[in-house]
Amino acid sequence: MELENIIDSQDKMVNFISTNFFDHNISNQELAINNHSMFSYKFNRALTLPFIDYTLFGLKINDQFAYQINNDKFCLYLLMDIDKDALDIVVNRLGHPANVTSEDYETGDFDFLAWHKKGIDLTIMKDRMSTMREPEKLKINLLITNMDYRDLISTEKIF
């Protein structure tokens, strides 16, 4: 299932999360012990049918989680392994990121990439928690949200 057609619409995002995810809670302690990619983030929903192949711009999505409050505030987390060519595909489709120069993008001198579109923020964060699968690929977490980022960071005590 291709997600390109839903990422620029709040209504489509809410509908996608409501129909494809179920309530799911796991402690930050368990996430930390397992070096889980979602360790730093709040999430309360997991995919109902995780065996379905999901893509964004034709690129494979490894896993997805969501954080939803009151059916209108959401964050969809897309976990992906991408190389420079795949990152270029994302940037070509979304446009140049708002937070880096062209030179910094080309040299890879960034911690995250950010776009602001129609009330939705899209941010690619480098995943520093999980083990790298392939050396030439970058593990990323693409956040698609209409929430303030401060509300997405987990503050749960770990130990």
Short mmCIF file of the C-alpha atoms (twelve columns), coordinates in Angstrom:
data_MODEL
# 
_entry.id   MODEL 
# 
loop_
_atom_site.group_PDB 
_atom_site.id 
_atom_site.type_symbol 
_atom_site.label_atom_id 
_atom_site.label_alt_id 
_atom_site.label_comp_id 
_atom_site.label_asym_id 
_atom_site.label_seq_id 
_atom_site.Cartn_x 
_atom_site.Cartn_y 
_atom_site.Cartn_z 
_atom_site.pdbx_PDB_model_num 
ATOM 1   C CA . MET A 1   0.000  0.000  0.000  1 
ATOM 2   C CA . GLU A 2   1.454  3.342  -1.085 1 
ATOM 3   C CA . LEU A 3   1.149  6.177  1.456  1 
ATOM 4   C CA . GLU A 4   2.084  9.080  -0.824 1 
ATOM 5   C CA . ASN A 5   -1.555 10.101 -1.306 1 
ATOM 6   C CA . ILE A 6   -2.342 10.490 2.396  1 
ATOM 7   C CA . ILE A 7   0.639  12.380 3.816  1 
ATOM 8   C CA . ASP A 8   -0.516 15.857 2.825  1 
ATOM 9   C CA . SER A 9   -4.053 15.626 4.226  1 
ATOM 10  C CA . GLN A 10  -4.927 15.745 7.918  1 
ATOM 11  C CA . ASP A 11  -8.275 14.040 7.262  1 
ATOM 12  C CA . LYS A 12  -6.660 11.201 5.295  1 
ATOM 13  C CA . MET A 13  -3.971 10.773 7.958  1 
ATOM 14  C CA . VAL A 14  -6.542 10.564 10.774 1 
ATOM 15  C CA . ASN A 15  -8.612 8.084  8.763  1 
ATOM 16  C CA . PHE A 16  -5.538 5.952  7.941  1 
ATOM 17  C CA . ILE A 17  -4.487 5.781  11.598 1 
ATOM 18  C CA . SER A 18  -8.022 5.124  12.842 1 
ATOM 19  C CA . THR A 19  -8.632 2.260  10.417 1 
ATOM 20  C CA . ASN A 20  -5.194 0.616  10.261 1 
ATOM 21  C CA . PHE A 21  -3.901 0.834  13.843 1 
ATOM 22  C CA . PHE A 22  -4.983 -0.536 17.219 1 
ATOM 23  C CA . ASP A 23  -4.364 0.742  20.742 1 
ATOM 24  C CA . HIS A 24  -0.931 -0.380 21.889 1 
ATOM 25  C CA . ASN A 25  1.076  0.531  24.965 1 
ATOM 26  C CA . ILE A 26  4.563  -0.594 25.921 1 
ATOM 27  C CA . SER A 27  6.783  0.814  28.651 1 
ATOM 28  C CA . ASN A 28  9.819  2.932  27.848 1 
ATOM 29  C CA . GLN A 29  11.849 0.612  30.045 1 
ATOM 30  C CA . GLU A 30  11.047 -2.315 27.738 1 
ATOM 31  C CA . LEU A 31  11.796 -0.175 24.678 1 
ATOM 32  C CA . ALA A 32  15.156 0.880  26.165 1 
ATOM 33  C CA . ILE A 33  16.130 -2.673 27.048 1 
ATOM 34  C CA . ASN A 34  15.429 -3.754 23.459 1 
ATOM 35  C CA . ASN A 35  17.121 -0.724 21.817 1 
ATOM 36  C CA . HIS A 36  13.828 -0.015 20.054 1 
ATOM 37  C CA . SER A 37  13.634 2.774  17.480 1 
ATOM 38  C CA . MET A 38  10.615 4.266  19.260 1 
ATOM 39  C CA . PHE A 39  12.387 4.600  22.616 1 
ATOM 40  C CA . SER A 40  12.402 8.415  22.572 1 
ATOM 41  C CA . TYR A 41  8.891  8.955  21.267 1 
ATOM 42  C CA . LYS A 42  5.357  8.703  22.560 1 
ATOM 43  C CA . PHE A 43  3.176  6.273  20.649 1 
ATOM 44  C CA . ASN A 44  -0.056 4.529  21.519 1 
ATOM 45  C CA . ARG A 45  -1.010 2.710  18.320 1 
ATOM 46  C CA . ALA A 46  0.496  -0.155 16.299 1 
ATOM 47  C CA . LEU A 47  -0.383 -1.580 12.896 1 
ATOM 48  C CA . THR A 48  -3.310 -3.967 12.851 1 
ATOM 49  C CA . LEU A 49  -1.931 -5.884 9.850  1 
ATOM 50  C CA . PRO A 50  1.869  -5.504 9.950  1 
ATOM 51  C CA . PHE A 51  2.421  -8.104 7.219  1 
ATOM 52  C CA . ILE A 52  1.010  -5.789 4.526  1 
ATOM 53  C CA . ASP A 53  3.758  -4.141 2.462  1 
ATOM 54  C CA . TYR A 54  3.675  -0.357 2.844  1 
ATOM 55  C CA . THR A 55  5.685  2.090  0.762  1 
ATOM 56  C CA . LEU A 56  6.267  5.807  0.526  1 
ATOM 57  C CA . PHE A 57  7.270  7.105  -2.927 1 
ATOM 58  C CA . GLY A 58  7.894  3.458  -3.818 1 
ATOM 59  C CA . LEU A 59  10.356 3.008  -0.917 1 
ATOM 60  C CA . LYS A 60  9.808  0.201  1.577  1 
ATOM 61  C CA . ILE A 61  8.548  1.085  5.060  1 
ATOM 62  C CA . ASN A 62  9.909  -1.366 7.653  1 
ATOM 63  C CA . ASP A 63  7.491  -0.549 10.451 1 
ATOM 64  C CA . GLN A 64  4.920  2.013  11.536 1 
ATOM 65  C CA . PHE A 65  3.594  3.353  14.809 1 
ATOM 66  C CA . ALA A 66  1.233  6.198  15.618 1 
ATOM 67  C CA . TYR A 67  0.396  8.564  18.406 1 
ATOM 68  C CA . GLN A 68  -3.152 9.861  18.366 1 
ATOM 69  C CA . ILE A 69  -5.038 12.129 20.740 1 
ATOM 70  C CA . ASN A 70  -8.758 12.942 20.448 1 
ATOM 71  C CA . ASN A 71  -8.942 11.697 16.841 1 
ATOM 72  C CA . ASP A 72  -7.652 15.007 15.461 1 
ATOM 73  C CA . LYS A 73  -4.067 15.243 16.771 1 
ATOM 74  C CA . PHE A 74  -1.699 12.642 15.362 1 
ATOM 75  C CA . CYS A 75  1.819  11.582 14.573 1 
ATOM 76  C CA . LEU A 76  2.565  8.751  12.174 1 
ATOM 77  C CA . TYR A 77  6.056  7.285  12.512 1 
ATOM 78  C CA . LEU A 78  7.482  5.523  9.454  1 
ATOM 79  C CA . LEU A 79  10.647 3.495  10.130 1 
ATOM 80  C CA . MET A 80  12.760 2.994  7.037  1 
ATOM 81  C CA . ASP A 81  16.254 1.996  5.890  1 
ATOM 82  C CA . ILE A 82  17.346 4.255  3.049  1 
ATOM 83  C CA . ASP A 83  20.491 5.015  1.112  1 
ATOM 84  C CA . LYS A 84  21.440 8.389  -0.400 1 
ATOM 85  C CA . ASP A 85  19.543 7.661  -3.636 1 
ATOM 86  C CA . ALA A 86  16.361 6.840  -1.706 1 
ATOM 87  C CA . LEU A 87  16.764 9.968  0.426  1 
ATOM 88  C CA . ASP A 88  17.063 11.962 -2.803 1 
ATOM 89  C CA . ILE A 89  13.740 10.461 -3.957 1 
ATOM 90  C CA . VAL A 90  12.041 11.650 -0.749 1 
ATOM 91  C CA . VAL A 91  13.556 15.129 -1.052 1 
ATOM 92  C CA . ASN A 92  12.630 15.381 -4.739 1 
ATOM 93  C CA . ARG A 93  9.005  14.477 -3.928 1 
ATOM 94  C CA . LEU A 94  8.667  16.706 -0.833 1 
ATOM 95  C CA . GLY A 95  10.853 19.580 -2.019 1 
ATOM 96  C CA . HIS A 96  14.013 20.929 -0.437 1 
ATOM 97  C CA . PRO A 97  13.935 20.687 3.378  1 
ATOM 98  C CA . ALA A 98  13.268 23.934 5.249  1 
ATOM 99  C CA . ASN A 99  16.102 23.511 7.745  1 
ATOM 100 C CA . VAL A 100 19.278 22.840 5.728  1 
ATOM 101 C CA . THR A 101 21.205 24.435 2.906  1 
ATOM 102 C CA . SER A 102 21.694 22.582 -0.356 1 
ATOM 103 C CA . GLU A 103 25.388 22.155 0.486  1 
ATOM 104 C CA . ASP A 104 24.649 20.664 3.933  1 
ATOM 105 C CA . TYR A 105 22.116 18.299 2.396  1 
ATOM 106 C CA . GLU A 106 24.547 17.149 -0.294 1 
ATOM 107 C CA . THR A 107 27.350 16.528 2.221  1 
ATOM 108 C CA . GLY A 108 25.019 14.827 4.719  1 
ATOM 109 C CA . ASP A 109 25.754 17.483 7.356  1 
ATOM 110 C CA . PHE A 110 22.411 17.380 9.147  1 
ATOM 111 C CA . ASP A 111 20.752 15.665 12.097 1 
ATOM 112 C CA . PHE A 112 17.241 15.939 10.680 1 
ATOM 113 C CA . LEU A 113 15.339 17.223 7.675  1 
ATOM 114 C CA . ALA A 114 12.077 19.156 8.042  1 
ATOM 115 C CA . TRP A 115 9.175  20.170 5.827  1 
ATOM 116 C CA . HIS A 116 6.051  22.168 6.697  1 
ATOM 117 C CA . LYS A 117 3.038  21.510 4.461  1 
ATOM 118 C CA . LYS A 118 -0.663 22.372 4.896  1 
ATOM 119 C CA . GLY A 119 -0.706 22.115 8.704  1 
ATOM 120 C CA . ILE A 120 1.419  18.957 8.698  1 
ATOM 121 C CA . ASP A 121 5.090  18.768 9.629  1 
ATOM 122 C CA . LEU A 122 7.262  16.044 8.131  1 
ATOM 123 C CA . THR A 123 10.615 15.349 9.746  1 
ATOM 124 C CA . ILE A 124 13.243 12.756 8.965  1 
ATOM 125 C CA . MET A 125 15.208 11.888 12.081 1 
ATOM 126 C CA . LYS A 126 18.258 9.645  12.045 1 
ATOM 127 C CA . ASP A 127 17.547 6.575  14.164 1 
ATOM 128 C CA . ARG A 128 20.353 6.398  16.684 1 
ATOM 129 C CA . MET A 129 18.830 3.653  18.853 1 
ATOM 130 C CA . SER A 130 18.691 0.533  16.746 1 
ATOM 131 C CA . THR A 131 21.485 -1.470 15.198 1 
ATOM 132 C CA . MET A 132 22.358 -0.639 11.605 1 
ATOM 133 C CA . ARG A 133 21.192 -3.352 9.209  1 
ATOM 134 C CA . GLU A 134 23.257 -2.419 6.168  1 
ATOM 135 C CA . PRO A 135 26.303 -0.107 6.392  1 
ATOM 136 C CA . GLU A 136 25.432 1.877  3.257  1 
ATOM 137 C CA . LYS A 137 21.903 2.587  4.481  1 
ATOM 138 C CA . LEU A 138 20.682 5.104  6.999  1 
ATOM 139 C CA . LYS A 139 18.021 4.071  9.495  1 
ATOM 140 C CA . ILE A 140 15.467 6.847  9.730  1 
ATOM 141 C CA . ASN A 141 12.237 7.634  11.472 1 
ATOM 142 C CA . LEU A 142 9.959  9.830  9.350  1 
ATOM 143 C CA . LEU A 143 7.509  11.700 11.572 1 
ATOM 144 C CA . ILE A 144 4.336  13.032 9.955  1 
ATOM 145 C CA . THR A 145 2.417  15.107 12.457 1 
ATOM 146 C CA . ASN A 146 0.117  18.006 13.214 1 
ATOM 147 C CA . MET A 147 1.317  18.126 16.846 1 
ATOM 148 C CA . ASP A 148 3.999  20.142 18.603 1 
ATOM 149 C CA . TYR A 149 7.204  18.070 18.741 1 
ATOM 150 C CA . ARG A 150 7.506  18.661 22.493 1 
ATOM 151 C CA . ASP A 151 4.311  16.625 22.881 1 
ATOM 152 C CA . LEU A 152 5.852  13.655 21.043 1 
ATOM 153 C CA . ILE A 153 9.008  13.215 23.130 1 
ATOM 154 C CA . SER A 154 8.667  10.575 25.793 1 
ATOM 155 C CA . THR A 155 9.353  11.777 29.323 1 
ATOM 156 C CA . GLU A 156 8.583  8.455  31.006 1 
ATOM 157 C CA . LYS A 157 11.179 7.498  33.584 1 
ATOM 158 C CA . ILE A 158 13.137 4.453  32.450 1 
ATOM 159 C CA . PHE A 159 14.778 2.983  35.542 1 
# 
